[in-house]
Amino acid sequence: MPAHPIPRHIIRPSAPSRGRWLVIIVLWLLTLALAWNLGGRWVPQPATTPDSAKLSADRAMQKFQQQLAMLQQARRVNQIAIKSLRSTLLERDGEIENLRSDVAFYSRLVGGDAHRTGLGVLALRMQPMEKTAGYTFTVTLTQAAKRDPGSRGRLSLSVEGIQVGKPVVLNWAHLAPSEQSRGLPFAFKYFQQVRGMLVLPPGFVPSRVRVRLVPKRGQPSEWAFAWAKILVSTR
């Protein structure tokens, strides 16, 4: 019997069907979409850079400096206002003191002071001369208006104080020019202001001034004034 030939079998891969290709494409698109979605969610946020931090700090510092400048300006305005108020109060105090002096003067002038009649010293003002040891002074003399005769005489000053740690009294002869050594003359009926000048020695600290009145008629009299109360500021 003739031998039958052995059949040859060839194995060929079968081509994928259209449905399988469609599934593969859909899976691939889904994979891309998922990767895109995850990639968008995990995008790293930009970290704060040194430049941005410096910019924020600069802005905060600028704002603080502006607030500080405003506070300093408000403080300066308050200081100016307080200084002006103090100056105004000092002026008012001076005006009140002047009014009191005027009231006392006119009261004395018309004889309203029953305890101090006749010739007397109403006020003494001492004002320093700039860049010298000298002082100009004004003595206001009064007498009661009911007194008819006028007053004539001379006045002189003496200054008490401390020099080299010891109490010292400077008489008129040590204070006044030689031509005024006998005192300053006065002659009035109701009131008069006598002006003069004196010079204090170096290192002498005055504490009190005495005014001595020597009328042509009547007894001499003395009137004492504290230095701090009669000194007039040059401002």
ROTIGU-674742 format. One record per residue: chain; x, y, z of N, C-alpha, C in turn. Coordinates in steps of 0.1 Angstrom, whole numbers. Atoms other than C-alpha are relative to their C-alpha. Example, Ala and Ser with C-alpha at 12.3 -4.5 7.8 and 13.67 -1.06 7.14 Angstrom:
REM residues 2
+-------+-------+-------+-------+-------+-------+-------+-------+-------+-------+
| chain |   n.X |   n.Y |   n.Z |  ca.X |  ca.Y |  ca.Z |   c.X |   c.Y |   c.Z |
+-------+-------+-------+-------+-------+-------+-------+-------+-------+-------+
|     A |     9 |   -12 |     0 |   123 |   -45 |    78 |     9 |    12 |     0 |
|     A |    -9 |   -11 |     0 |   137 |   -11 |    71 |    -8 |    11 |     8 |
+-------+-------+-------+-------+-------+-------+-------+-------+-------+-------+
REM end
This chain:
REM residues 235
+-------+-------+-------+-------+-------+-------+-------+-------+-------+-------+
| chain |   n.X |   n.Y |   n.Z |  ca.X |  ca.Y |  ca.Z |   c.X |   c.Y |   c.Z |
+-------+-------+-------+-------+-------+-------+-------+-------+-------+-------+
|     A |     9 |   -12 |     0 |     0 |     0 |     0 |     9 |    12 |     0 |
|     A |    -8 |   -12 |     1 |    13 |    32 |    -9 |    -1 |     8 |    13 |
|     A |     0 |    -8 |   -13 |    23 |    53 |    20 |    -6 |    14 |    -3 |
|     A |     6 |   -14 |     1 |     3 |    85 |    25 |    10 |    10 |     5 |
|     A |   -10 |   -11 |    -5 |    23 |   116 |    28 |    -6 |     6 |    13 |
|     A |     4 |    -7 |   -13 |    24 |   132 |    62 |    -4 |    14 |    -3 |
|     A |     5 |   -13 |     3 |     3 |   163 |    61 |     8 |    11 |     8 |
|     A |    -7 |   -11 |    -7 |    21 |   195 |    70 |   -10 |    11 |     4 |
|     A |     9 |   -10 |    -7 |     4 |   219 |    94 |     8 |    12 |     2 |
|     A |    -6 |   -13 |    -2 |    14 |   255 |    92 |    -8 |     9 |    10 |
|     A |     7 |    -8 |   -10 |     5 |   276 |   123 |     2 |    15 |    -3 |
|     A |     0 |   -15 |     3 |    -3 |   312 |   114 |    -8 |     7 |    10 |
|     A |     8 |    -8 |    -9 |   -13 |   338 |   139 |   -12 |     7 |    -6 |
|     A |    12 |    -6 |     6 |   -47 |   349 |   133 |    -1 |    14 |     3 |
|     A |     1 |   -14 |    -1 |   -52 |   386 |   128 |   -11 |     4 |    10 |
|     A |    10 |    -4 |   -10 |   -70 |   403 |   157 |   -12 |     5 |    -7 |
|     A |    12 |    -4 |     6 |  -105 |   410 |   150 |    -2 |    15 |     2 |
|     A |     3 |   -14 |    -2 |  -119 |   445 |   147 |    -5 |     4 |    14 |
|     A |     5 |    -3 |   -13 |  -136 |   443 |   180 |    11 |     1 |    11 |
|     A |   -11 |     0 |    -9 |  -104 |   435 |   198 |     8 |    13 |    -1 |
|     A |    -8 |   -12 |     2 |   -86 |   464 |   182 |    -8 |    12 |     6 |
|     A |     7 |   -11 |    -6 |  -114 |   487 |   193 |     1 |     0 |    15 |
|     A |    -2 |     1 |   -14 |  -111 |   475 |   229 |    13 |     5 |     4 |
|     A |   -13 |    -5 |    -3 |   -74 |   481 |   228 |     2 |    15 |    -1 |
|     A |     0 |   -14 |     2 |   -78 |   516 |   215 |    -7 |     7 |    11 |
|     A |     8 |    -7 |   -10 |  -104 |   525 |   241 |     8 |    -1 |    13 |
|     A |    -8 |     1 |   -12 |   -82 |   511 |   269 |    12 |    10 |     0 |
|     A |   -12 |    -9 |     1 |   -52 |   531 |   256 |    -5 |    15 |     2 |
|     A |     5 |   -14 |    -2 |   -73 |   564 |   255 |    -3 |     2 |    15 |
|     A |     2 |    -1 |   -14 |   -85 |   557 |   290 |    12 |     2 |     9 |
|     A |   -12 |    -1 |    -7 |   -50 |   552 |   302 |     6 |    14 |    -2 |
|     A |    -5 |   -13 |     2 |   -40 |   585 |   286 |    -8 |    11 |     8 |
|     A |     8 |    -9 |    -8 |   -69 |   603 |   302 |     3 |     0 |    15 |
|     A |    -3 |     2 |   -14 |   -61 |   589 |   336 |    13 |     6 |     4 |
|     A |   -13 |    -6 |    -2 |   -25 |   598 |   333 |     0 |    16 |     0 |
|     A |     1 |   -15 |     1 |   -34 |   634 |   323 |    -7 |     6 |    12 |
|     A |     7 |    -5 |   -12 |   -58 |   637 |   352 |     9 |     0 |    12 |
|     A |   -10 |     2 |   -11 |   -33 |   624 |   377 |    11 |    10 |    -1 |
|     A |   -11 |    -9 |     2 |    -6 |   646 |   363 |    -5 |    14 |     3 |
|     A |     5 |   -14 |    -3 |   -28 |   678 |   366 |    -2 |     1 |    15 |
|     A |     2 |    -1 |   -14 |   -36 |   669 |   402 |    13 |     1 |     8 |
|     A |   -13 |     0 |    -7 |     0 |   664 |   412 |    10 |    10 |    -5 |
|     A |    -9 |   -10 |     4 |    14 |   694 |   396 |     5 |     8 |    12 |
|     A |    -5 |    -6 |   -12 |    37 |   709 |   423 |    -3 |    15 |     0 |
|     A |     3 |   -14 |    -2 |    27 |   743 |   436 |    13 |     8 |     1 |
|     A |   -12 |    -7 |    -1 |    53 |   770 |   432 |     3 |     4 |    15 |
|     A |    -4 |    -3 |   -14 |    72 |   774 |   465 |     3 |    15 |     1 |
|     A |    -4 |   -14 |    -2 |    78 |   808 |   481 |    15 |     2 |    -2 |
|     A |   -13 |    -3 |     4 |   109 |   822 |   466 |     6 |    10 |     9 |
|     A |    -6 |   -11 |    -8 |   134 |   844 |   485 |    -3 |    14 |    -5 |
|     A |     3 |   -13 |     5 |   126 |   873 |   462 |   -14 |     4 |     5 |
|     A |    14 |    -3 |    -5 |    88 |   871 |   471 |     0 |     3 |    15 |
|     A |    -1 |    -2 |   -15 |    96 |   868 |   508 |     6 |    14 |     3 |
|     A |    -6 |   -14 |    -2 |   119 |   899 |   506 |   -10 |    11 |    -4 |
|     A |    10 |   -10 |     4 |    92 |   918 |   487 |   -11 |     2 |    11 |
|     A |    10 |    -1 |   -10 |    66 |   910 |   514 |     6 |     7 |    13 |
|     A |    -7 |    -6 |   -12 |    91 |   920 |   542 |     2 |    15 |    -3 |
|     A |    -2 |   -15 |     3 |    99 |   953 |   524 |   -13 |     7 |     1 |
|     A |    13 |    -7 |    -1 |    62 |   961 |   521 |    -5 |     2 |    14 |
|     A |     3 |    -2 |   -15 |    56 |   954 |   558 |     8 |    10 |     6 |
|     A |    -9 |   -10 |    -6 |    86 |   975 |   567 |    -4 |    14 |    -4 |
|     A |     4 |   -13 |     5 |    74 |  1004 |   545 |   -13 |     4 |     7 |
|     A |    12 |    -4 |    -7 |    40 |  1003 |   561 |     3 |     4 |    15 |
|     A |    -3 |    -4 |   -14 |    55 |  1003 |   596 |     7 |    13 |     1 |
|     A |    -7 |   -13 |     0 |    78 |  1032 |   587 |   -10 |    11 |    -2 |
|     A |    10 |   -11 |     2 |    48 |  1052 |   574 |    -8 |     2 |    13 |
|     A |     7 |    -1 |   -13 |    29 |  1045 |   607 |     8 |     7 |    10 |
|     A |    -9 |    -6 |    -9 |    59 |  1055 |   627 |     2 |    15 |    -3 |
|     A |    -1 |   -14 |     4 |    63 |  1087 |   607 |   -12 |     8 |     4 |
|     A |    12 |    -7 |    -4 |    27 |  1096 |   614 |    -1 |     2 |    15 |
|     A |     0 |    -2 |   -15 |    31 |  1090 |   651 |    10 |    10 |     4 |
|     A |    -9 |   -10 |    -3 |    62 |  1111 |   652 |    -5 |    14 |    -3 |
|     A |     6 |   -13 |     4 |    45 |  1139 |   634 |   -10 |     5 |    10 |
|     A |    10 |    -4 |   -10 |    16 |  1138 |   658 |     6 |     4 |    13 |
|     A |    -7 |    -4 |   -12 |    40 |  1139 |   687 |     6 |    14 |    -1 |
|     A |    -6 |   -13 |     2 |    58 |  1169 |   673 |   -11 |    11 |     1 |
|     A |    11 |   -10 |     0 |    24 |  1187 |   668 |    -4 |     2 |    15 |
|     A |     4 |    -1 |   -14 |    15 |  1179 |   704 |    10 |     8 |     8 |
|     A |   -10 |    -7 |    -7 |    48 |  1192 |   717 |    -1 |    15 |    -3 |
|     A |     1 |   -15 |     3 |    44 |  1225 |   698 |   -12 |     6 |     6 |
|     A |    13 |    -5 |    -7 |     8 |  1228 |   711 |     2 |     2 |    15 |
|     A |    -2 |    -1 |   -15 |    19 |  1222 |   747 |    10 |    12 |     3 |
|     A |    -9 |   -12 |    -2 |    48 |  1247 |   743 |    -7 |    13 |    -2 |
|     A |     8 |   -12 |     2 |    25 |  1273 |   729 |   -10 |     3 |    12 |
|     A |     9 |    -2 |   -11 |     0 |  1267 |   757 |     7 |     5 |    13 |
|     A |    -8 |    -4 |   -12 |    27 |  1270 |   784 |     4 |    15 |    -2 |
|     A |    -4 |   -14 |     2 |    39 |  1303 |   768 |   -12 |     9 |     2 |
|     A |    12 |    -8 |    -2 |     3 |  1316 |   767 |    -3 |     1 |    15 |
|     A |     3 |     0 |   -14 |    -1 |  1306 |   804 |    10 |    10 |     7 |
|     A |   -10 |    -9 |    -6 |    31 |  1324 |   813 |    -3 |    15 |    -3 |
|     A |     3 |   -14 |     3 |    20 |  1355 |   795 |   -12 |     5 |     8 |
|     A |    12 |    -3 |    -8 |   -14 |  1354 |   813 |     4 |     2 |    14 |
|     A |    -5 |    -2 |   -14 |     4 |  1350 |   846 |     7 |    14 |     2 |
|     A |    -6 |   -13 |    -1 |    25 |  1380 |   838 |   -10 |    12 |    -1 |
|     A |    11 |   -10 |     1 |    -6 |  1400 |   828 |    -7 |     2 |    13 |
|     A |     7 |     0 |   -12 |   -23 |  1390 |   860 |     8 |     7 |    11 |
|     A |    -9 |    -6 |   -10 |     7 |  1400 |   881 |     1 |    15 |    -3 |
|     A |    -1 |   -14 |     3 |     9 |  1434 |   863 |   -13 |     7 |     4 |
|     A |    12 |    -6 |    -5 |   -28 |  1440 |   870 |    -1 |     1 |    15 |
|     A |    -1 |    -1 |   -14 |   -23 |  1432 |   906 |     9 |    11 |     5 |
|     A |    -9 |   -11 |    -3 |     6 |  1456 |   907 |    -7 |    13 |    -2 |
|     A |     7 |   -13 |     3 |   -16 |  1483 |   891 |   -11 |     2 |    11 |
|     A |    10 |    -2 |   -10 |   -44 |  1477 |   916 |     6 |     4 |    13 |
|     A |    -7 |    -4 |   -12 |   -20 |  1479 |   945 |     5 |    14 |    -1 |
|     A |    -5 |   -13 |     2 |    -5 |  1510 |   930 |   -11 |    11 |     1 |
|     A |    10 |   -10 |    -1 |   -37 |  1529 |   925 |    -7 |     0 |    14 |
|     A |     6 |     0 |   -14 |   -50 |  1517 |   959 |     9 |     8 |     9 |
|     A |    -9 |    -8 |    -8 |   -19 |  1531 |   975 |     0 |    15 |    -4 |
|     A |     0 |   -14 |     5 |   -21 |  1562 |   954 |   -12 |     8 |     6 |
|     A |    12 |    -7 |    -5 |   -56 |  1571 |   966 |    -2 |    -2 |    15 |
|     A |     0 |     1 |   -15 |   -48 |  1562 |  1002 |    -8 |   -12 |     5 |
|     A |     9 |    11 |    -4 |   -67 |  1529 |  1002 |     7 |   -10 |    10 |
|     A |    -7 |     9 |    -9 |   -40 |  1511 |  1022 |     2 |     8 |    13 |
|     A |     0 |    -7 |   -13 |   -46 |  1523 |  1058 |    13 |    -3 |     8 |
|     A |   -12 |     4 |    -8 |   -15 |  1505 |  1071 |    13 |     5 |    -5 |
|     A |   -12 |    -5 |     6 |    10 |  1520 |  1048 |    -2 |    14 |    -7 |
|     A |     2 |   -13 |     5 |     4 |  1557 |  1045 |    13 |     8 |    -1 |
|     A |   -12 |    -8 |     2 |    29 |  1584 |  1035 |     9 |    -6 |   -11 |
|     A |   -10 |     4 |    10 |    61 |  1579 |  1015 |     3 |   -15 |     1 |
|     A |    -4 |    14 |     0 |    69 |  1544 |  1005 |     4 |    -5 |   -14 |
|     A |    -4 |     6 |    12 |    82 |  1520 |   978 |   -11 |   -10 |    -4 |
|     A |    10 |     9 |     5 |    55 |  1503 |   958 |     6 |   -12 |    -7 |
|     A |    -5 |    11 |     8 |    76 |  1482 |   935 |    15 |     2 |    -3 |
|     A |   -14 |    -1 |     4 |   112 |  1474 |   925 |     2 |   -11 |   -11 |
|     A |    -3 |     9 |    11 |   122 |  1458 |   892 |    15 |     1 |    -4 |
|     A |   -14 |     1 |     3 |   157 |  1446 |   884 |     2 |    -8 |   -13 |
|     A |    -1 |     7 |    13 |   167 |  1437 |   848 |    15 |    -1 |    -4 |
|     A |   -14 |     1 |     3 |   201 |  1423 |   838 |     3 |     6 |   -14 |
|     A |    -5 |    -5 |    13 |   221 |  1439 |   810 |     8 |   -11 |    -7 |
|     A |    -6 |    11 |     8 |   233 |  1416 |   783 |    15 |     1 |     0 |
|     A |   -15 |     2 |     1 |   269 |  1403 |   784 |     8 |     9 |    10 |
|     A |    -7 |    -8 |   -10 |   277 |  1424 |   815 |    -4 |    -5 |    14 |
|     A |     4 |     3 |   -14 |   275 |  1421 |   853 |    -9 |    11 |     5 |
|     A |     8 |   -11 |    -5 |   253 |  1452 |   854 |   -15 |    -3 |    -1 |
|     A |    15 |     1 |    -1 |   216 |  1457 |   861 |    -6 |    14 |    -1 |
|     A |     8 |   -12 |    -1 |   191 |  1484 |   854 |   -11 |    -2 |     9 |
|     A |    11 |     2 |   -10 |   165 |  1490 |   881 |   -10 |    12 |    -1 |
|     A |    10 |   -10 |     0 |   133 |  1509 |   884 |    -7 |    -1 |    14 |
|     A |     6 |    -1 |   -13 |   120 |  1520 |   918 |   -13 |     9 |    -1 |
|     A |    13 |    -8 |     1 |    83 |  1531 |   920 |    -3 |     5 |    14 |
|     A |     3 |    -7 |   -13 |    77 |  1556 |   949 |   -14 |     5 |     0 |
|     A |    14 |    -5 |    -1 |    42 |  1565 |   961 |    -1 |     7 |    14 |
|     A |     5 |    -6 |   -12 |    25 |  1585 |   988 |   -15 |     1 |    -1 |
|     A |    14 |     0 |     0 |   -11 |  1587 |   998 |    -5 |    13 |    -6 |
|     A |     5 |   -12 |     8 |   -32 |  1611 |   976 |    -5 |    11 |    10 |
|     A |     5 |   -10 |    -9 |   -46 |  1628 |  1007 |    11 |     8 |     6 |
|     A |   -11 |    -8 |    -5 |   -12 |  1640 |  1016 |     3 |    11 |    -9 |
|     A |    -1 |   -11 |     9 |    -9 |  1675 |  1002 |    14 |     3 |    -4 |
|     A |   -14 |    -4 |     4 |    28 |  1684 |  1004 |     7 |   -11 |    -8 |
|     A |    -8 |    10 |     7 |    51 |  1667 |   979 |    12 |    -5 |     8 |
|     A |   -11 |     6 |    -7 |    80 |  1645 |   989 |    13 |     3 |    -9 |
|     A |   -14 |    -2 |     6 |   117 |  1653 |   981 |    10 |    -7 |     9 |
|     A |   -11 |     7 |    -7 |   148 |  1634 |   990 |     9 |    -8 |    -9 |
|     A |    -9 |     8 |     7 |   172 |  1608 |   979 |    -2 |   -15 |     4 |
|     A |     1 |    14 |    -3 |   171 |  1570 |   976 |    13 |    -7 |    -4 |
|     A |   -12 |     8 |     3 |   199 |  1544 |   976 |    -4 |   -15 |     2 |
|     A |     2 |    15 |     0 |   201 |  1506 |   972 |    12 |    -7 |     7 |
|     A |   -11 |     9 |    -5 |   221 |  1479 |   990 |    -5 |   -14 |    -3 |
|     A |     3 |    13 |     5 |   223 |  1443 |   979 |     7 |   -10 |    10 |
|     A |    -5 |    11 |    -9 |   227 |  1413 |  1003 |     2 |   -13 |    -8 |
|     A |    -3 |    13 |     7 |   242 |  1380 |   991 |    11 |    -8 |     6 |
|     A |   -11 |     9 |    -4 |   269 |  1354 |   993 |    12 |     2 |   -10 |
|     A |   -12 |     0 |     8 |   305 |  1357 |   980 |    11 |    -8 |     7 |
|     A |   -10 |     9 |    -5 |   331 |  1331 |   984 |    -5 |    -7 |    13 |
|     A |     6 |     8 |   -11 |   308 |  1312 |  1008 |    -3 |     8 |    12 |
|     A |     3 |    -8 |   -11 |   303 |  1342 |  1031 |   -10 |    10 |    -3 |
|     A |    10 |   -10 |     2 |   274 |  1366 |  1036 |     7 |    14 |    -2 |
|     A |    -6 |   -13 |     3 |   282 |  1400 |  1021 |   -11 |    10 |    -2 |
|     A |    10 |   -11 |     3 |   263 |  1434 |  1020 |     8 |    10 |    -8 |
|     A |    -5 |   -10 |     9 |   271 |  1457 |   991 |    -7 |    13 |     1 |
|     A |     7 |   -12 |    -2 |   263 |  1492 |  1000 |     0 |     8 |   -13 |
|     A |     2 |    -8 |    12 |   253 |  1519 |   975 |    14 |     5 |    -6 |
|     A |   -13 |    -6 |     4 |   289 |  1533 |   974 |     7 |   -11 |    -9 |
|     A |    -7 |    10 |     8 |   301 |  1499 |   960 |    -8 |    -4 |   -13 |
|     A |     8 |     4 |    11 |   273 |  1496 |   935 |    -1 |    11 |   -11 |
|     A |     3 |   -11 |     9 |   268 |  1531 |   919 |    12 |     7 |    -5 |
|     A |   -11 |    -9 |     4 |   290 |  1554 |   899 |     3 |    11 |    11 |
|     A |    -4 |   -10 |   -11 |   309 |  1580 |   920 |    -9 |    12 |     0 |
|     A |     8 |   -12 |     0 |   287 |  1609 |   908 |   -13 |    -2 |     6 |
|     A |    13 |     3 |    -6 |   257 |  1591 |   923 |     2 |    -5 |    14 |
|     A |    -3 |     6 |   -13 |   273 |  1582 |   956 |    -9 |     4 |    11 |
|     A |     9 |    -6 |   -10 |   249 |  1604 |   976 |   -14 |    -6 |    -2 |
|     A |    13 |     6 |     3 |   219 |  1585 |   961 |    -7 |     7 |   -12 |
|     A |     8 |    -5 |    11 |   193 |  1592 |   934 |   -11 |     9 |     5 |
|     A |    10 |    -9 |    -6 |   171 |  1622 |   939 |   -14 |    -4 |    -5 |
|     A |    14 |     2 |     3 |   133 |  1620 |   939 |    -8 |    13 |     5 |
|     A |     9 |   -11 |    -4 |   106 |  1647 |   940 |   -13 |    -2 |    -7 |
|     A |    13 |     3 |     6 |    69 |  1640 |   935 |   -11 |     3 |    10 |
|     A |    11 |    -2 |    -9 |    35 |  1645 |   950 |    -9 |   -13 |     1 |
|     A |     8 |    12 |    -1 |    16 |  1613 |   941 |     9 |   -13 |    -2 |
|     A |    -9 |    12 |     3 |    41 |  1588 |   925 |    11 |     4 |    -9 |
|     A |   -11 |    -3 |     9 |    74 |  1587 |   907 |     8 |   -13 |    -2 |
|     A |    -9 |    12 |     2 |    96 |  1560 |   891 |    14 |     6 |    -2 |
|     A |   -14 |    -4 |     1 |   133 |  1564 |   897 |     8 |   -11 |    -6 |
|     A |    -8 |    10 |     7 |   157 |  1546 |   874 |    15 |     2 |     2 |
|     A |   -14 |    -1 |    -2 |   193 |  1537 |   878 |     7 |   -13 |    -5 |
|     A |    -7 |    12 |     4 |   220 |  1511 |   872 |    10 |    -3 |    11 |
|     A |   -10 |     5 |   -10 |   243 |  1490 |   894 |     8 |   -11 |    -6 |
|     A |    -9 |    11 |     4 |   271 |  1465 |   889 |     4 |    -9 |    11 |
|     A |    -4 |     9 |   -10 |   277 |  1434 |   909 |    14 |    -6 |    -2 |
|     A |   -13 |     6 |     2 |   312 |  1420 |   915 |    -1 |   -14 |    -4 |
|     A |     0 |    15 |     4 |   322 |  1386 |   900 |    -1 |    -9 |    12 |
|     A |     1 |    10 |   -10 |   312 |  1356 |   920 |   -10 |     3 |    11 |
|     A |    10 |    -4 |   -10 |   286 |  1375 |   940 |   -14 |    -5 |    -4 |
|     A |    13 |     6 |     2 |   252 |  1357 |   944 |   -10 |     8 |     8 |
|     A |     9 |    -8 |    -7 |   225 |  1382 |   953 |   -12 |    -8 |     6 |
|     A |    11 |     6 |    -6 |   196 |  1373 |   976 |   -11 |    10 |     4 |
|     A |    10 |   -10 |    -4 |   179 |  1405 |   987 |     5 |    14 |    -3 |
|     A |    -4 |   -14 |     2 |   178 |  1442 |   979 |    -8 |     9 |    10 |
|     A |     7 |    -9 |    -9 |   170 |  1470 |  1003 |     1 |    14 |    -7 |
|     A |     1 |   -13 |     5 |   158 |  1504 |   992 |    -1 |    10 |    12 |
|     A |     0 |   -10 |   -12 |   166 |  1533 |  1016 |    -5 |    14 |    -5 |
|     A |     5 |   -13 |     3 |   146 |  1565 |  1014 |     3 |    10 |    11 |
|     A |    -4 |   -11 |   -10 |   159 |  1597 |  1030 |    -7 |    12 |    -5 |
|     A |     7 |   -13 |     4 |   133 |  1625 |  1026 |     6 |    12 |     7 |
|     A |    -5 |   -12 |    -7 |   141 |  1661 |  1034 |    -8 |     3 |    12 |
|     A |     9 |    -2 |   -12 |   112 |  1661 |  1058 |    -4 |   -14 |     5 |
|     A |     4 |    13 |    -5 |   106 |  1630 |  1080 |    12 |    -9 |     2 |
|     A |   -10 |    10 |    -4 |   124 |  1599 |  1090 |     4 |    -9 |   -12 |
|     A |    -3 |    10 |    10 |   144 |  1576 |  1067 |    -7 |   -13 |     2 |
|     A |     7 |    13 |    -1 |   128 |  1543 |  1059 |     7 |   -10 |   -10 |
|     A |    -5 |    10 |     9 |   139 |  1510 |  1043 |   -10 |   -10 |    -4 |
|     A |     9 |    10 |     6 |   121 |  1485 |  1021 |     8 |   -11 |    -6 |
|     A |    -8 |    11 |     4 |   134 |  1450 |  1015 |    -8 |    -8 |   -11 |
|     A |     6 |     8 |    11 |   127 |  1429 |   983 |     9 |   -13 |    -2 |
|     A |    -7 |    12 |     3 |   137 |  1393 |   976 |     5 |     1 |   -15 |
|     A |    -6 |    -1 |    14 |   160 |  1391 |   945 |    -8 |    -8 |   -10 |
|     A |     7 |     9 |     9 |   141 |  1363 |   929 |   -13 |     6 |    -5 |
|     A |    13 |    -5 |     4 |   109 |  1383 |   929 |     1 |    13 |    -8 |
|     A |    -1 |   -13 |     7 |   122 |  1416 |   915 |     8 |    -2 |   -13 |
|     A |    -8 |     1 |    12 |   144 |  1401 |   887 |    -9 |    -2 |   -12 |
|     A |     9 |     0 |    12 |   128 |  1406 |   853 |     8 |    -8 |   -11 |
|     A |    -7 |     7 |    11 |   137 |  1381 |   825 |     2 |     9 |   -12 |
|     A |    -3 |    -8 |    12 |   153 |  1395 |   794 |    -6 |    -6 |   -13 |
|     A |     6 |     6 |    12 |   134 |  1371 |   770 |   -12 |     8 |    -5 |
+-------+-------+-------+-------+-------+-------+-------+-------+-------+-------+
REM end
